[in-house]
């Protein structure tokens, strides 16, 4: 199970495989799915394995539905965007503060 071609999740995985000398085209991909939640659900149902963000899978891991194989992959960077002429609410400022804190 993988995210669809063009997704950031898929691009990070394919770049990591390339660095390991593995051709992503050699993977036996059963499904290309349009969201992390769809991929996680397919794996929870027993359809195969995948690589997803820890944030996407932690609830299922804690519930005993999934197991983690620790594989070192590069960290991804995300950016916040907003319209330059729109007022930023207190809730938006607080959200950005929380997600910007180092982990």
DRENLOTOR-74196 format. One record per residue (C-alpha): z, y, x; residue number from 1; residue in one letter. Coordinates in nm, 2 decimals, m for minus. Each point is the difference from the previous one (the first is absolute). Example, Ala and Ser with C-alpha at 12.3 -4.5 7.8 and 13.67 -1.06 7.14 Angstrom:
// DRENLOTOR-74196
<rec <0.78, m0.45, 1.23>, 1, "a">
<rec <m0.07, 0.34, 0.14>, 2, "s">
This chain:
// DRENLOTOR-74196
<rec <0.00, 0.00, 0.00>, 1, "x">
<rec <m0.09, 0.34, 0.14>, 2, "x">
<rec <m0.04, 0.35, m0.13>, 3, "x">
<rec <m0.36, 0.11, m0.07>, 4, "x">
<rec <m0.24, 0.12, 0.27>, 5, "x">
<rec <0.06, 0.36, 0.08>, 6, "x">
<rec <0.37, 0.00, m0.07>, 7, "x">
<rec <0.24, 0.13, 0.27>, 8, "x">
<rec <0.20, m0.33, m0.02>, 9, "x">
<rec <m0.31, m0.20, 0.07>, 10, "x">
<rec <m0.12, 0.23, 0.28>, 11, "x">
<rec <0.34, m0.02, 0.18>, 12, "x">
<rec <0.00, m0.38, m0.02>, 13, "x">
<rec <m0.36, m0.04, 0.12>, 14, "x">
<rec <0.06, 0.24, 0.29>, 15, "x">
<rec <0.31, m0.21, 0.10>, 16, "x">
<rec <m0.20, m0.32, m0.02>, 17, "x">
<rec <m0.28, 0.15, 0.21>, 18, "x">
<rec <0.26, 0.09, 0.27>, 19, "x">
<rec <0.12, m0.36, m0.01>, 20, "x">
<rec <m0.36, m0.13, 0.05>, 21, "x">
<rec <m0.02, m0.13, m0.36>, 22, "x">
<rec <m0.32, 0.08, m0.20>, 23, "x">
<rec <0.12, 0.11, m0.35>, 24, "x">
<rec <m0.32, m0.16, m0.14>, 25, "x">
<rec <0.14, m0.34, 0.11>, 26, "x">
<rec <0.29, 0.03, m0.25>, 27, "x">
<rec <m0.03, m0.22, m0.31>, 28, "x">
<rec <0.05, 0.28, m0.25>, 29, "x">
<rec <0.05, m0.14, m0.35>, 30, "x">
<rec <0.04, 0.33, m0.18>, 31, "x">
<rec <m0.07, 0.37, 0.08>, 32, "x">
<rec <0.24, 0.19, m0.23>, 33, "x">
<rec <0.02, 0.37, m0.09>, 34, "x">
<rec <0.37, 0.06, 0.05>, 35, "x">
<rec <0.30, m0.11, 0.21>, 36, "x">
<rec <0.18, m0.11, m0.32>, 37, "x">
<rec <m0.29, m0.22, m0.10>, 38, "x">
<rec <m0.01, m0.16, 0.35>, 39, "x">
<rec <0.38, m0.05, m0.01>, 40, "x">
<rec <m0.02, m0.16, m0.35>, 41, "x">
<rec <m0.27, m0.24, 0.11>, 42, "x">
<rec <0.21, m0.11, 0.30>, 43, "x">
<rec <0.31, m0.03, m0.22>, 44, "x">
<rec <m0.21, m0.23, m0.23>, 45, "x">
<rec <m0.08, m0.22, 0.30>, 46, "x">
<rec <m0.36, 0.09, 0.05>, 47, "x">
<rec <0.03, 0.06, 0.37>, 48, "x">
<rec <0.13, 0.23, 0.27>, 49, "x">
<rec <m0.05, 0.36, 0.09>, 50, "x">
<rec <0.11, 0.30, 0.21>, 51, "x">
<rec <0.17, 0.28, m0.19>, 52, "x">
<rec <0.24, 0.29, 0.06>, 53, "x">
<rec <0.36, m0.10, 0.02>, 54, "x">
<rec <0.07, 0.26, m0.27>, 55, "x">
<rec <m0.24, m0.18, m0.24>, 56, "x">
<rec <0.16, m0.34, 0.04>, 57, "x">
<rec <0.37, 0.06, 0.06>, 58, "x">
<rec <0.11, m0.04, m0.37>, 59, "x">
<rec <m0.18, m0.34, m0.02>, 60, "x">
<rec <0.14, m0.11, 0.34>, 61, "x">
<rec <0.36, 0.09, m0.11>, 62, "x">
<rec <m0.06, m0.20, m0.32>, 63, "x">
<rec <m0.11, m0.30, 0.20>, 64, "x">
<rec <m0.36, 0.00, m0.13>, 65, "x">
<rec <m0.16, 0.08, 0.34>, 66, "x">
<rec <0.07, m0.06, 0.37>, 67, "x">
<rec <m0.08, 0.23, 0.29>, 68, "x">
<rec <m0.18, m0.11, 0.31>, 69, "x">
<rec <0.09, 0.26, 0.26>, 70, "x">
<rec <m0.33, 0.12, 0.15>, 71, "x">
<rec <m0.01, 0.32, 0.20>, 72, "x">
<rec <m0.26, 0.23, m0.15>, 73, "x">
<rec <m0.06, 0.37, 0.07>, 74, "x">
<rec <0.18, 0.25, m0.22>, 75, "x">
<rec <m0.20, 0.20, m0.25>, 76, "x">
<rec <0.03, 0.37, m0.04>, 77, "x">
<rec <m0.02, 0.17, m0.34>, 78, "x">
<rec <m0.06, 0.36, m0.09>, 79, "x">
<rec <0.11, 0.21, m0.30>, 80, "x">
<rec <m0.25, 0.21, m0.17>, 81, "x">
<rec <0.02, 0.27, m0.26>, 82, "x">
<rec <m0.21, 0.28, m0.15>, 83, "x">
<rec <0.07, 0.31, 0.21>, 84, "x">
<rec <0.02, 0.22, m0.30>, 85, "x">
<rec <0.24, m0.21, m0.21>, 86, "x">
<rec <0.37, 0.05, 0.01>, 87, "x">
<rec <0.20, m0.28, 0.16>, 88, "x">
<rec <0.29, m0.11, m0.22>, 89, "x">
<rec <0.35, m0.07, 0.12>, 90, "x">
<rec <m0.06, m0.37, m0.09>, 91, "x">
<rec <m0.32, 0.00, 0.22>, 92, "x">
<rec <0.19, 0.17, 0.29>, 93, "x">
<rec <0.28, m0.26, m0.03>, 94, "x">
<rec <m0.25, m0.29, m0.01>, 95, "x">
<rec <m0.17, 0.13, 0.31>, 96, "x">
<rec <0.33, 0.04, 0.18>, 97, "x">
<rec <0.11, m0.35, m0.08>, 98, "x">
<rec <m0.33, m0.17, 0.10>, 99, "x">
<rec <m0.01, 0.21, 0.32>, 100, "x">
<rec <0.33, m0.12, 0.13>, 101, "x">
<rec <m0.02, m0.23, 0.30>, 102, "x">
<rec <0.09, m0.36, m0.07>, 103, "x">
